[in-house]
Amino acid sequence: MIESLSGKIISVNNNELVLNIGPINFSLLIPSSDKYLNLKEDFDITLNTILDVKAESLTIIGFLDDSERQLFKKLVTVKGVGSKVAIAILSTITTEEIIESVANDNHKIIKQVPGIGDKTAKLILVQLQGQLDNIPYTSSNLDLEIQLESSKAVEALGYDSDHIRQVINEINKIEINKNLDTENLIRLIIEKLSTQNKS
């Protein structure tokens, strides 16, 4: 088992990262969530890893923190959720959102992941009940339902869903925003998106 890899980034392209370790370049599958967007060429990093062994391939999967790796291991135990689907989930929604979705029995957040329908989202909730208690995470400041309603409302105005998710994640990190209702969150998201478009 390869627990972790440390080296210099050669390239990053969506879900693929090439890491140089001595004379060898390793290709790793990684999530493409917000925190991975800061990874650049020539950065020195350590990634927690999983070796995914299949009959036709060996894939090294890398994570910036061990909570993601633990969650990935749990996700791939769900029927119909393989490595690529688990990475898609971790690329779209945060560890905190997944754990809180399971705790609150709310499949709507998970259903936002491309390719995940009602059936799979509900199956993930059922099979992961009681399985995530030992995974450390920081609770979201914003209510999950308010996040979802606001995201859909802003998306209906023509804004890109990925940009909306990025803005919500930024807002979620600010403690002062934890009591926002849907109307005020929508207003704040649009303000931030408009500011980004101008810059």
N, C-alpha and C positions, 0 to 999 in steps of 0.2 A: 504493500500500500504506500502510495506517495502522499504524505501528509501535507507537504507544502513545497513550493519552488520559489527561489529567490534569484533575481537576475535583472537584466536591463531590457526594457521594452524595445523591440525592433520595429513593430508596427501594430496598430490597432485599427480594425475595420469591422464595425458593428459588433457581432458576437465572436469575432476571432481576434485573438491576441497572440503575437509571436514574441516569445521571451528567449533572450540569449543567456545561456549558462555555460561559461567556458567555451569549448569548441562546438557546442550543440545549440541549435535553435529549436525550441519547442513550440508547437502550435497548440493553443488552448482555446476551449470554448468558454466564453464568459457571458454573464448577463449584460444587457445594454441599457441598464437603468441610469438615472441621473448621475449617481456617484462614480460611474465608470466613464463618464464623458470627460472627466478631468485627466484621464490617463493619456500620456503623450509619449512619443518616441524619446528614447534616451533616459526615461525615468527609471530609477532603481526601485523595484517593488518586491514584496513577498505576497504570494497568493496561496491561500488554503486550497487544497486540491482534492479531487476525487478521480480515480481512474475508472472510466466506464468501459467495461469489457464486453464486447459482443463477438459473435462468431466471425463477422466480417470486418470488424474494426476495433481499434483501441483509441479512446478519446480521453484526453486529460481536460477536466473541467475545473476552472479556477474561480475563486471567490475572494473578495477583499476582506470579509470578516467571517468568523466561524459560525455565526448565527445563520447566515445565508446557506453555508454548507450543510448545517444540521437540518435546516428547513428543506433544502433540496433532497436530502436523503429520505425525508418523510414523504415528500410529494411523489417521488418515483415509486413508492409502495402502493399508491392508489391505482386501481385498475384503469388502464387507458392513458395513464400519464407517464410517458417515457422521458428521457433526458431532454429532448428538444422542447417538449411541452412544458416541462418544469422550468427550463431556462426562459421560455417565453413568458411564463407567469412571473418569474423574478425580474424580468426585463420591464414588465408593465406595471406591476404594483409592488409596494415595499413589503419587507419582512413584517413590519408592524401591522400593515393593513391586512395581510394574510392571516396573521395570528389573531387579530381582533375580529376578523370576519368569521373565523372558526369559533372563537369564544362566544360571539354574539349570534351564531347560527344565521349569518347574513351572506347569502351566496351572490348577491348582486355585484359586489366589488370584484369578486373573482370572475364573474361573467363578463367583465370589461375586457378581459384578455382575448385577443383575436384567436378564433378557433375554439374557444371554450363556450359551450352552450349550457343551458339550464341543467341538463342531466349530469354532465361532468362536474359542473360547479357544485351541485348539491352532493354528488358522490364524494368530492374532496372534503366537504364539510363533515359528512358522516364518518368517513374513514379516518379523519385526522382528529376527531373529538378525543380529548384527553391525551393526545400524542405530542403536543407542543409545549406542555407546561414547563419543561426544563430549558427551553430556548430563551435566552435573555433578549429583551427588546425594550424600546422606549415607547410608551403609550402615545398615540396620536393626540394632538391638541384638539383637532376638529372631529366632530361627530361623523361617522362613516356615511350615514344617510344624507347628511347635509353636503358632504363632499360629492356624493354621487349625483344628487339632485342638481347641485350647482354646475357640476361638470357637464351634465346633459344639456342644461339650459344654455350655457355658454357655447357649447358645440353646435347647438341649433342656430346660433347666430353666425355660424360660418367659421369659427376659429378651429384650429388644428387640435385634435384630441391629445397628441403627444405634448404639445406646448402647454395645454391646459393642465395636464398631469404634472409637468415640471413646476408650473407656478403654484399649484396646490401643495406640492411637496415643500416648496420654499416657505409658503405661508404657514404650513404645519409646524415648522421648526421654531416659529415665533410664539412664545408663551402668551403674549398679550392678545393673540388672535383666537384663543381657544373657545371663547363664548360667541363667536360669530354665528348669526343665523343665515339661512339660505340666501336671502335677499342681499345682505351685506357682503357675504362671501362672493356672490356673483359680481357685485360692483367692484370688489377688490381685485378679483381675477381679471376683469376687463381692463381695469386701470393699469395693472402690471403688464398685460399683454400689449396694450396700446403703447406703453412706454418702451417696451422691447422693440416694437415695430418701427418706432421713430428713431431708435439708435442705430 
